[in-house]
Amino acid sequence: MNWRSTTHLLAVAVVIAGAAFLWHNLPRNSQIYAPFDVTAEAGAPATGRNITATVAGTQITPVVQPPSGRPPQLDAAGVWVVVTATVAAVTEPGLLRTELEVGPDTYTPTDRLPPTATAGGTMQPAIDYHRAWVFDVAPDVLDRVDELRLRLWLGDPRLDSRLVIRIPLAGPQVGFLDRVRLPRPAVSAS
């Protein structure tokens, strides 16, 4: 074997090794199609491409009462975290999605309340929705964190804005109460 063959063989081996390294380090689909997080603090408006929101308050309580009074009260398996906010679609209608991030855990709104008592559904542009989301959170997880993160988006979050609103537990928007009566959902023109 002469030096030219050896050089070609080494060059091919380097190219194959480089291609294998690149292949194993490509980004995953969840990284390629991830949402664009828009961060804000509770009490301040957060605006993405097609969604805007302002968290007005957060209450932490063992008992909630629906606005209708039926059931008269609902006890949590852990503790209830009630987040009250105003949300609006900006340019086009969309289905509102919500999650609460508490430390390493992510919670979706409870389905134990009547659908008319909590936020959700299709949002239309130019209408402000004043709603409350109710999350049943494990108390031991809540005790280990300093802040909560409310995540809001419309429709499919891939390659679109997702609001991430920080709620400091020591902040002025957070209250620790014995009981919370949920506000009635309301709408108003923007």
N, C-alpha and C positions, 0 to 999 in steps of 0.2 A: 504494500500500500504506500503510495507516495504522499508527499505533503499536501498536494492539492485535494486529494480525496479526503484526507484527514481534516483539512480546513472546512470543506463542504459538509462533512459529517458533523463536525462540531457546530457549525453555523445552524444546521437543521435542528440539532439537539437544543441549542439555545432558543431558537424560535418556538419550538414545541413546548419547552419548559415555560417560556414567557406567556404563551397562549394558555397553557394550563393554569398558571398563576392568575392571569387575568380572568379566566372563566370562573374560578372559584372565589373571586373577590368582586363579582358583579353585584350591584345593589339588588335587593329583593323587590318584588312588586309593591310591597307595603311601603318601601322607601321611595320608589319611583312615583307612585300615584298617591302620595301622602297629601293631606290637606295643608293649606297655608295657615298656620296659627296666627291669630291677631290677639295679642294680649292686652289686658286692661285691668284696672283695680275696681273693686266693688265701689259703687257710688259714682263712678265716672263712665261716660258713654264709650262703648266699644263699637267700631264700625268695620265691617268687612265688605266684600264686593256686593253681596245681596242681603246682608243682615246687619241690623244694628240692635244693641241691647244695653240696658242700664240696670244693674242690680240695685234695688232699693233697700233691701234688708234680708237678713237671714236669722231665723229663730231655731234654736235647738231645744227639743222638748220630748218628754216621754209619751205625751198624749196630744192628738190632734182632733179637732171637730170639723166636719165638713160644713160648708156654708148652709146646706139644707137642713142640717141637724140630724140627718139619717145616714149612717148610724150616729147615735148621740155622741159617741167618742170612739176613737180607734187607738189602741195601745200598740206600740212598736215592739218588734222582736228585739231590737237594739234601742236606738234613739232616733227620733224623727229629726231630719234636717229640712227645714222649710225655707226655700229660697224664693223671694218675691222679686219680680223684675218686669220691666217694660221691654217688649221685643217687637220689631217691625221688619217686614221684608222691604227691601229698597227698590228693586227694579222689576222683579218677576215673582209670581206665586211660588210657594215651595212648602214642603212638609217639614215642620219643625222637629228637630231631634235634639235631645238633651242627655248629658251625662254629668255626674258629679265625681270628681277624682279626689279621693281622700287617701293621702299617702300612696301606697302601691296599689290600692284597690280602686275599682271603678264601679259606680252604682248607676242604675237607671231609675227613673221615677217609679214609685210604687203603683201597682195596679189594684191595690186593695180599696181605693177610693172610687166613688162614682166618676165616670168620665167627665162630667160637667164640672167637677170640683177642682180639676187640675189643668195645667196647660198642655197643649198638644194640638194636632190637626194642621190643616193647610192654612198658611198665612197669605194674605193678599197685600200687595204693595199699598203704601199710603195709609195704612191702618195700624195704629199702635195697639198692641195686645198687652194688657196688664194682667199678669198671671202669677200663680205660685206653683212651684214644683216641690213635691214631697218625696224625700229619699229615706229609706230605712237603713241606717248605718250602724255597723258594729261599734259599740262603745269603746272597746279596747283599741280599735284602729283610730277612732276620733281622739282618744286621749294622747296618742303619740305624735300628732301633727300640730303644726302652728297655723296652717292655712288650708283652705279648700280651694278647688278649682272647678268652676262651672264651665262646661263646654257646650256650646250651642252651634248648630249649623242647620242649613236648609237642604233637604234632599240628599243627594250623594255628595259626601265631603271630598271625594278625590279631586285633586287639582282645583279646589275652590277654598274659599275662606271658611275657617272655623274659629269662632270666638272662644277665647280661653280667659275667663274672668277670675282673677285671684280674690279670694275672700279671706282676709286675715281673721283668725278666731278672736284676736284681741282688739279688732277694729270696731269702730262705732256702729257699723251696720249689723253687728251680730249680737243677739240677745239669747240668754239662757232662761227659759220660762218653764213653769209647771204645766201649762196647757196653752195650745195655740188654736184659735178659731180661724180657719182658712178664709181668706177674702174671696168674694165672688169674682170670677173672671170678668173682665170688662174690656171694651174696645172703644177707641176714639180715633178721630181723624188726625193724621200727622200734620 
